[in-house]
Amino acid sequence: MSVIAVVVVSEKIVLAEGTINADQTVTIIKDETFDLEKGDRKLAYVVMHKRIADRLMQGIESVVLKASAGGRNPATTAVLHAAELRGVFLAAVPNHVPVRQLQKNHLSRNFGSRKVDEYLKDDVFFDENFDGADLRKGSREAAFLLLSATP
Amino acid sequence: MDATFNYVASLTLLEPIGEGVFGEVHRYSDPVHGDVAVKRFFRSKFGSEEAWVEACAAALKEARNLKALEHDNVVKFHQVLRTPDADEFLIVMEYCEGKSARQLTGANVVSLPRAKAIIRDTAIGLNYIHGNGYLHRDIKPDNILLKADGRAKLGDFGFVTDDLQFGFATPYGTAMYWAPEVLAEQACSELSDVYSLGVSFLNLVSGDQWFLRDGKGCLLAEGDNGDPYLKPKMLFLPHVPPAWRNTIAKLCRRETMNRCQSLGAAVNSIARLPAVEPWICTIEEEVIRWELVKGTRRVRVEWQSYLGRPGEHWSAWSEDMSGKGRRTIAVSHRGDKWKAIYTALQSFFASRAVKA
């Protein structure tokens, strides 16, 4: 059974599926992006819900989701759209799959000694901690969630 | 003790819908499900008892496949019935009021947004099938069924299989929609279903008149064995935007390594297609017409004697909703050859594209 880590932005959902190894490294099974359909946003949400529900149907132990960032960030349209799409994602997760939401500042405080963004630029870090399927640079943030979600 | 009971099914025959490879399809009324589609297999149509027994086994397998693959974009299976004398075997399924995508391609009235929605639904259903370890093997507009609300559902599971060896299965279906590797090696895979989806998409954005025509820029060629196949270089209707052409072409790449590598990727590339103006394109033998309602006026484009016939020309104009107040927008230049006319039409539609 594998874990799926998810980062949602206004126009797409990035998923990194992996298994957590005994040495706390991660084997990446699949790295994919679900783009939101262009045009009618309401219809696009319905389609995205269906795609995510299909994707998460089988063999997923749990989901780790990058949580909404509250606080000082202005509520731009992009931020609000990302929050809406996050809601669509959460509604699509099957009932039996637990979801853990992690905020970026929580990750920075509780994983390692560096900020998250510093880890994301570090090729050596990713080579040392991830194996398996190729990981796109744009999926690193999702993959990092897998690592920081290890018990 | 024989535990089989011959219960009476209250199905009322309404009308024939069509014929499949192994049987007929009729619309019936069911007291619980309402209108249903029933695939009927008759013992009398088979040459021997052995062939009939095999057909019943195949039909039962189709029913089991349908049942195993319950999804919003897969036609729903209700039940299997047989007549008391065992002369007829029936698969009772969901009825799709909108018939099939073939009715759309055959009508030769093309709407790109509708084509996209149909192929998107089909791709989602097919992705689900693949995710459950099955191949469809017979993707074509005839097997893309439409509900009254426009949803598309995959149907005709006579050829669906999970009987895969090393990811391949033996091929069935209509050769025009077959991937080149299927024609050559006679083995289907997920990528061959991707190809068939791509050709179906091309068919939907072209209509049968444009898709099946002979002559200049035709889409199909005849293989050595007489079966038609899709040529690598595709001439789309001129209003199909570049991003759409590229996406469809990637689904239909002859070489598997250059093709969209999975249904998941196909679904995503379809999702990324840019929004388009909702032109309604009607393709007739001598003329292609486009129509777009913009506010209180209607924009019309006509391409007469298209693709190199004598007198070929095109024009675009707007008019009010009653057809009066005509204002010319563009016309072709006298003496232009068909390629220049085609390019000019592409530029015309591109200039009116939806801005991202």
Interface residues (C-beta under 8 A of the other chain):
Chain A: E32 T33 F34 D35 L36 E37 K38 G39 A44 V47 K50 R51 D54 R55 M57 Q58
Chain B: H71 D72 P113 R120 I124 N127 Y128 G131 G264 V267 N268 A271 R272 L273 P274 A275
